[in-house]
Amino acid sequence: MKGRLRYFLPIFLIIFSCEEKKIQTDHEIDLFAAERQQGQAYIMKPQECFAGSDMVVSSSNIKLVDQSSGRGKSVFIYKVNSGNVLKTTRDSIVNFPFQFLSNRQLMFHRDSTSYVYLKKLEGYRFIAEEKHLKYQWLKGAPVYSVKK
């Protein structure tokens, strides 16, 4: 019996000492937590918007004329019927009404005058020719109302 115990004792120890180690799934480690900024878009201040724009217009007569959504990028075309030109770097004379393009839907308030921050249109060649567009909304600029 002592001879058999000598052979089976190491086997029993190996069998009972080998437990399944559980992988920790309850605790996740995020190595890039400091670099990730989900849901936090940079919102430009009015001074930054004014300085970064090619043309700035204050108007209360802005309407959504056309929109395209679905496949590809969403495109919104707005029409400014009248307004005051506050800054222009490209055109010495601005003819109203004119249209501009935006990649996102803009929420202009009714019965209030808003600033329109525009840059020179880049890309969208076919839409620009068809709709006679020269400008697009300044990326990162929110809709600011003119304070009286």
Secondary structure, 3 states (H helix, E strand, C coil): CHHHHHHHHHHHHHHHHCCCCCCCCCCCCCCCCCCCCCCCCCCCCHHHHHHHCCEEEEEEEEEEEEEECCCCCCEEEEEEEEEEEEEECCCCCCCCCEEEEECCCCCCCCCCCEEEEEEECCCCHHHHHHHCCCEEECCCCCCCECCC
